[in-house]
Amino acid sequence: MKKRTVKPSTYLSPVPAVLVTCQDKGGRPNILTVAWTGVVCSDPPMVSISLRPSRYSHGIIRESGEFVVNIPPVDIVRKVDQCGIVSGKRVEKFSEAGLTPVPAEKVSPPLIDECTICLECRVREIVPLGVHDMFLGEIVATHVAEEAFDSNGAIRMEIINPLGYSAVDRSYRAMGDALGSYGYSREEKPGRR
Ligand SMILES: Cc1cc2nc3c(=O)[nH]c(=O)nc-3n(C[C@H](O)[C@H](O)[C@H](O)COP(=O)(O)O)c2cc1C
């Protein structure tokens, strides 16, 4: 494929768009949309979120040391957009977006009932990178929607149905259909180890 060189850009796209919840000292919860998130370690299980210091949530998470990464299914894309264009400084986003807070198990920020997976996190480190600070969070509890489990206890990704965001054209996208599973290429070649 012949390529055109463009300016260095964050075109690792699409990436999951998540709803991060936090809670201030007075017990007031907030939500913000985050696309700069990722898995950074399997054991201990850790994820990162990168936030601009100007976000209201940045100060709350820095002070409380806790956040929850909530994975929205594609059907609540409009609510995800809403939480990413207004600040909790002025707006109660749970009621504004019509989302339901549910108490978490180990941290103070609430889970979002409408999300299919919720990862409770404690901040391990904050790494200043440039316009974003990266919060490294250790996952201390993981919650998966009951309806996502099949009768064998396996989690059906069709129900998790995560939402993607593409920085290339600033679009929301479905993450797509299953194309194969880990190691399937080897299974298709008999005799090869
Ligand atoms: C799709 C999408 C992805 C976003 N990703 C990020 C992100 O990764 N980091 C960030 O700091 N802000 C991101 N934002 C912007 C914040 O969600 C937005 O500024 C929000 O209003 C901040 O809320 P707060 O002031 O209540 O914390 C994103 C917004 C959208 C719509």
The ligand as an SDF file (V2000), in Angstrom:
LIG
                    3D

 31 33  0  0  0  0  0  0  0  0999 V2000
  -15.0170   11.0990   22.4770 C   0  0  0  0  0  0  0  0  0  0  0  0
  -14.3290   11.9490   23.5160 C   0  0  0  0  0  0  0  0  0  0  0  0
  -13.1220   11.5370   24.0400 C   0  0  0  0  0  0  0  0  0  0  0  0
  -12.4490   12.2990   25.0020 C   0  0  0  0  0  0  0  0  0  0  0  0
  -11.2810   11.8600   25.5120 N   0  0  0  0  0  0  0  0  0  0  0  0
  -10.6310   12.6010   26.4500 C   0  0  0  0  0  0  0  0  0  0  0  0
   -9.3940   12.1340   27.0090 C   0  0  0  0  0  0  0  0  0  0  0  0
   -8.8970   11.0550   26.6870 O   0  0  0  0  0  0  0  0  0  0  0  0
   -8.7770   12.9250   27.9330 N   0  0  0  0  0  0  0  0  0  0  0  0
   -9.2930   14.1320   28.3240 C   0  0  0  0  0  0  0  0  0  0  0  0
   -8.6840   14.8310   29.1710 O   0  0  0  0  0  0  0  0  0  0  0  0
  -10.4910   14.5820   27.8260 N   0  0  0  0  0  0  0  0  0  0  0  0
  -11.1530   13.8470   26.9090 C   0  0  0  0  0  0  0  0  0  0  0  0
  -12.3550   14.2760   26.3970 N   0  0  0  0  0  0  0  0  0  0  0  0
  -12.8970   15.5590   26.8480 C   0  0  0  0  0  0  0  0  0  0  0  0
  -13.5990   15.4940   28.1980 C   0  0  0  0  0  0  0  0  0  0  0  0
  -14.4360   14.3760   28.3060 O   0  0  0  0  0  0  0  0  0  0  0  0
  -14.4220   16.7830   28.3780 C   0  0  0  0  0  0  0  0  0  0  0  0
  -13.5600   17.9010   28.3600 O   0  0  0  0  0  0  0  0  0  0  0  0
  -15.2780   16.7740   29.6220 C   0  0  0  0  0  0  0  0  0  0  0  0
  -16.2200   17.8160   29.4960 O   0  0  0  0  0  0  0  0  0  0  0  0
  -14.4860   16.9690   30.8990 C   0  0  0  0  0  0  0  0  0  0  0  0
  -15.3850   16.8550   31.9740 O   0  0  0  0  0  0  0  0  0  0  0  0
  -15.0840   17.4280   33.4300 P   0  0  0  0  0  0  0  0  0  0  0  0
  -14.6590   18.8660   33.2540 O   0  0  0  0  0  0  0  0  0  0  0  0
  -16.3910   17.2780   34.1260 O   0  0  0  0  0  0  0  0  0  0  0  0
  -13.9900   16.6000   34.0170 O   0  0  0  0  0  0  0  0  0  0  0  0
  -13.0300   13.5140   25.4500 C   0  0  0  0  0  0  0  0  0  0  0  0
  -14.2750   13.9280   24.9310 C   0  0  0  0  0  0  0  0  0  0  0  0
  -14.9240   13.1480   23.9920 C   0  0  0  0  0  0  0  0  0  0  0  0
  -16.2530   13.6020   23.4550 C   0  0  0  0  0  0  0  0  0  0  0  0
  1  2  1  0
  2  3  1  0
  2 30  2  0
  3  4  2  0
  4  5  1  0
  4 28  1  0
  5  6  2  0
  6  7  1  0
  6 13  1  0
  7  8  2  0
  7  9  1  0
  9 10  1  0
 10 11  2  0
 10 12  1  0
 12 13  2  0
 13 14  1  0
 14 15  1  0
 14 28  1  0
 15 16  1  0
 16 17  1  0
 16 18  1  0
 18 19  1  0
 18 20  1  0
 20 21  1  0
 20 22  1  0
 22 23  1  0
 23 24  1  0
 24 25  2  0
 24 26  1  0
 24 27  1  0
 28 29  2  0
 29 30  1  0
 30 31  1  0
M  END
$$$$
